[in-house]
Amino acid sequence: METLTFKPQGVCSREMIIEHENGVVISLKVIGGCHGNLQGIAKLCEGRPVKEIVERLSGIKCGYKQTSCPDQLANGLKQLLK
């Protein structure tokens, strides 16, 4: 199992820690942001392929912002698709 840690930009969350193996997210922990919503997103991501998560969450906006925590998660996960 490997761990990807990255700092999202333009959102309330400060850090995302993703454990992954063979292209699948094993666990996700988000520091900062809307705690309840991000816990829900984390649970929904566990056990899912990285590619699927990126496809589903890319481009989501938060209010007036051009990005969101889910969009930032997708951006971070794109590092694993290279």
LUMTI-60588 format. One record per residue (C-alpha): residue number from 1; x, y, z. Coordinates in Angstrom, 3 decimals. Example, Ala and Ser with C-alpha at 12.3 -4.5 7.8 and 13.67 -1.06 7.14 Angstrom:
2
[site 1; [12.300; -4.500; 7.800]];
[site 2; [13.670; -1.060; 7.140]];
***
This chain:
82
[site 1; [0.000; 0.000; 0.000]];
[site 2; [1.195; 3.523; -0.820]];
[site 3; [0.209; 6.930; 0.526]];
[site 4; [-0.380; 10.111; -1.441]];
[site 5; [-0.486; 13.344; 0.562]];
[site 6; [-1.284; 16.656; -1.074]];
[site 7; [-2.435; 20.157; -0.230]];
[site 8; [-5.595; 21.294; -2.044]];
[site 9; [-5.733; 24.819; -3.471]];
[site 10; [-8.605; 27.323; -3.264]];
[site 11; [-10.755; 25.352; -0.787]];
[site 12; [-11.279; 25.089; 2.972]];
[site 13; [-9.574; 21.717; 3.402]];
[site 14; [-5.835; 21.909; 4.084]];
[site 15; [-4.551; 18.408; 3.384]];
[site 16; [-5.713; 15.128; 1.847]];
[site 17; [-4.097; 11.806; 2.732]];
[site 18; [-4.957; 8.912; 0.439]];
[site 19; [-3.881; 5.320; 0.924]];
[site 20; [-4.095; 3.400; -2.335]];
[site 21; [-3.122; 0.073; -3.823]];
[site 22; [-3.340; -1.273; -7.376]];
[site 23; [-5.268; 1.770; -8.594]];
[site 24; [-7.876; 1.585; -5.826]];
[site 25; [-8.400; 4.021; -2.939]];
[site 26; [-8.148; 2.134; 0.351]];
[site 27; [-8.705; 5.107; 2.663]];
[site 28; [-9.025; 8.886; 2.507]];
[site 29; [-8.524; 11.389; 5.314]];
[site 30; [-9.147; 15.111; 4.836]];
[site 31; [-7.820; 17.738; 7.239]];
[site 32; [-10.010; 20.855; 7.451]];
[site 33; [-13.058; 21.632; 5.351]];
[site 34; [-16.662; 20.596; 5.961]];
[site 35; [-16.041; 17.643; 8.231]];
[site 36; [-19.314; 15.750; 7.783]];
[site 37; [-19.423; 16.128; 4.009]];
[site 38; [-15.789; 15.142; 3.603]];
[site 39; [-16.244; 12.081; 5.826]];
[site 40; [-19.079; 11.050; 3.531]];
[site 41; [-16.980; 11.584; 0.417]];
[site 42; [-14.148; 9.598; 2.008]];
[site 43; [-16.437; 6.623; 2.707]];
[site 44; [-17.832; 6.733; -0.829]];
[site 45; [-14.298; 6.726; -2.294]];
[site 46; [-13.010; 3.769; -0.279]];
[site 47; [-12.737; 0.643; -2.402]];
[site 48; [-13.285; 2.529; -5.663]];
[site 49; [-10.851; 2.793; -8.586]];
[site 50; [-8.887; 6.045; -8.773]];
[site 51; [-9.961; 6.539; -12.395]];
[site 52; [-13.666; 6.331; -11.478]];
[site 53; [-13.272; 8.860; -8.648]];
[site 54; [-11.447; 11.303; -10.932]];
[site 55; [-14.144; 10.993; -13.606]];
[site 56; [-16.995; 11.549; -11.135]];
[site 57; [-15.535; 14.402; -9.054]];
[site 58; [-13.633; 16.497; -11.624]];
[site 59; [-15.154; 19.888; -12.297]];
[site 60; [-17.420; 20.147; -9.244]];
[site 61; [-17.591; 23.731; -7.962]];
[site 62; [-18.328; 25.043; -4.466]];
[site 63; [-20.542; 28.119; -4.536]];
[site 64; [-18.748; 30.979; -6.271]];
[site 65; [-15.384; 29.170; -6.259]];
[site 66; [-14.023; 27.635; -9.444]];
[site 67; [-13.175; 24.430; -7.559]];
[site 68; [-14.309; 22.366; -4.564]];
[site 69; [-12.892; 19.782; -2.187]];
[site 70; [-14.147; 16.943; -4.432]];
[site 71; [-12.586; 18.638; -7.489]];
[site 72; [-9.323; 19.088; -5.602]];
[site 73; [-9.399; 15.418; -4.583]];
[site 74; [-9.783; 14.503; -8.265]];
[site 75; [-6.872; 16.796; -9.151]];
[site 76; [-4.668; 15.140; -6.550]];
[site 77; [-5.653; 11.648; -7.664]];
[site 78; [-4.727; 12.482; -11.267]];
[site 79; [-1.108; 12.149; -10.108]];
[site 80; [-1.732; 8.418; -9.736]];
[site 81; [-3.030; 8.020; -13.301]];
[site 82; [0.240; 9.057; -14.955]];
***
